[in-house]
Amino acid sequence: MVVNFKTKQTQVSWYPDRTNIEEIKTAIANAGFDADDVTANPDTYKKLPICCKKIEDGGGPQPKKKE
């Protein structure tokens, strides 16, 4: 799996004789993230750290705290 934080995209390779794209999307959604046409599990999404949430929900990079 390759994650590109700048483009907000992930590239996944898999063995087609062991799983399929719909199962992968479901696993991603169950982890709290949208995967194309499969939306995130709402309860899991609520538990994500703020940095992992959508910008419209207050997520994304947070300002650094001054010491």
PyMOL commands that set and color helices and strands:
alter all, ss='L'
color gray80, all
select helices_A, chain A and resi 21-30+42-47+50-52+55-57
alter helices_A, ss='H'
color red, helices_A
select strands_A, chain A and resi 2-4+9-11
alter strands_A, ss='S'
color yellow, strands_A
deselect
rebuild
show_as cartoon
